[in-house]
Amino acid sequence: MKVGNYETCVRILDQIFVDNILGSGKSVQAVKFILYELTAIMIKTITEIGEMDDDDSEIAELISMVDNIGVNVDVREINRHLQSIIQRFCAKNVQKTVQKTDLLSERAKLFVDEHYMDSALTVAMIAENCNVSMAYLSTNFKKKYQTGLLEYINLVRIEHAKTILEKSSDTVERVAELVGYGNLRSFFRMFSRYVGTTPNRYRAMMLAKRKDTEHE
C-alpha cells in the first residue's frame, strides 16, 4: 500500500484468506482474531501513509463486519470490502507519489535552466541539489519530460547558443563559453547534432534571413 501496488496487496490478501480463513476449519472466534489483526495492520499502514481520517467510514464498517461475522456477514464479503479499502488508498498513494516525482523533476529542470552556463554542470550535481540518487532523478525526469536529463542540458545550452549567435557578434568560442561548453569541439558536435549545421553557418543563415526580411 505504501508504494501503491494494488495488485500485489490483493494477491497477498487473497493468500492470507486461503491459508488462514477459507476452509481452514477455524472457529468463528479464531477467524475474528485473524481479521482484527489484519484490520489493525491496515489501519497502522494507512496512518503511516498519512491518509487516515479519524472518522473513516470504510474502516468503521469493516470493524462492524468483523464483529458480525457468522451472524449476517460472510468472510468473502469482508475480503471484498478489504480490497475496496486497499484500492482506495493505493490509488491515493500513487497520486501522491506522482506529484512528488513531478515536483522533483520540475526542480531539476529549473536548476538546469538557471545553471546551464556552468561548464561543471552534471547530472550528479543536479541530483545532489535535489537530494536524490542520479538513477532515481534520471528515471523520473525522463518520465515527465520524455527526454533524458543530460539531453535536456544540451538542449537548453544549444537553444541559448542559437539566440546569442543570432543577436550578437561574439565569437563562436565565446558563445560556447557563455552556454557552458568548456570544449569548443564538444560545442560544435552538439550544435551540429541538434541544429543540423555548424554555429558559423547557422549565424550566416540567420543574418541572410534577417536581411531578406528587411528588404521585403
N, C-alpha and C positions, 0 to 999 in steps of 0.2 A: 504493500500500500504506500510505503514511503516514497517509492520511485514511480508509482502509478501503474504498475504492471498488473492489470486486472486479470488477464488470462492465467498467470502463474498463481495469483491469490486464490482464484476459484478452483484451480486444479488441486492445490493443497487442501482447501476446504473440503472438496469432494472426497479426497483421500482420507481425511480425518473422519468424515461421516461413515465411509465404507469400513474403515478399520475399527472404529470405536463405538458406532451408534447403530447403523442399519444392520439388522440381522445379527447383532452381537450377543443377544440374549441377556443383556444387562437389564437391571431393574430400572423402573422409572426414575428413582432417586439417583441412581448412578449416572443415567443419561443426563438428568438435570445438572448434576455436578459438572460433567464434562462441558455442557453448554454454557453454564455460568462462567467456567474458567475461560472458555473461548470468547465469551462476551467481554470479560474483564480484559483480556489481551487486546481485543479490538478497540475498546474504549481507551486503553493506555496508548495504543499506536496512534489513534485519531487525535488524542490530546497532544502527543508529541509533535504531530504534524501541524497542530495549531488550528484544526478545523472543528473542534468540538464545541458545540453550543450547550449551555447549561440546561436548556430545556429541549434537547434534541428529541423530537417525537419518534423518530425511527428507532433510536436506542431504547426509549421507554417502551415502545411497542414490542421490541424484541424481548426485553426482560419479562413483559407480561405474557408473551407467547411461551417462554420457557416455564414460567410459573404454572401455566395451564396445560402443559404437555400431558398427554394421556387422558385429558378431560375432553377438550374440544379442539386440540391443536395437534397436528401431525408433524413429525420431525422433518419431513420433506418440505413442509410449508416453512419451517424455520430456516432450512437450508436456502430456500429461495429468497427469504427476507434478508438473510445474511449476505447473499450475493448482491442484492439490490443496494445494501448499505456500502459494500465494498466497491461496487461500480461507481456510486456517487462520489465517494472520497478519492478513489483512484483518478477519476476524471478531474476533480478539483486540483489534485496534486500535480497531474500532468500539465494543467493550465498554468499553475504557479511556476513549475519548472521551466516551461517555455518562456514565460515572462521574464524569469531570472536570466536565462541564457540570452534572450533578446537584448536585455539591458547590458549584459556583459559585452555582447558583440557591438552594440552601439558605442559603448565606452571605448572599445578597441579602435573602432572606426574614427572616433573623434580624436583619439590620441595620434593616429596616423595623419589625420588632416592637419593637426597642429604641429607635428614634428617631422613631416616628410623631408624637410630640408636638412635634417641631421644625417650625415653620411654614416653615422654609427647606429642608426635605427635598425633594429632586428625584431623578429617575431619573439625572441626570448625577452627582449627589453619590454615589449608591449605586454607579454604575459606576466612579467614581474610587476608591472604597473597595475595590472588587473588582479593580481594575487591569485592566479590560477596557473595550471601547467600549460606548456605550449600545445600539447596534444589536445587538451580539453578546449582551449581557446580556438585553435585552428579548426577543429571539427564543428564547433557551434557557429563560428564566423561564416564558414562555408555554407552551412545550412541556411543561415539567414540571408546572406548576400549572393549566394551561388558563385562565389569566387574565393580563391584562397587568400589568406592574409598577405603573404608575400606578393602575390599577384596584385592585390589592391594597392600595396605600397608603390609598386612600379606604375600602376595606372594613374595614381594621384600625381606622382612625380612627372610623368610624361605629359599629362594634361596641363600642369603648371608650366612645363618647359615650352609647350606649344604657344601658350599665352605670351610668355616672355619673348620668344622668337618673333612673334607677330608684332609686338608693341615696343620692342627696344632694339638697340643696336649693339647690345652686349655680345661679346664673342661667344662662340659655342662652348669654349672651355669655361667661361664664366657662367653660362646658363646651366651647364652640367653641375657646377659647384652650387649654384643657388637652389637647385632642386634635390640636392642630396647625393649626387654621384661623385665620389672621390676619384673615380677612374673614368677617363674620357672614353676609353674603348667600351666599357660597360654601358655608358650613356648612349653611344652610337648604336650598339647592339640592341638595347631595349627600345630606343626610339624607332629604329627601323622595324622592329618586331611589331610594335603597336600601331605605328602610323603608316608603315609601308614605304617609307623613303627616309633619306638622311635628314638631319637637322638643317643643314645648309640648303638642301633642295626644298625642304618644307618652307623655309623662310622666303626663298626666292619665289615659290609658288604663291604664297600669301601676299607678297609685295606686288606681284604681277596682277593678282586678282583685285587687290585694292586699287591699283592704277586703272584697270579696266572699268571698275565701278565708278571711279571719279570722272572718267571720260564719257560715261553714258549720259 
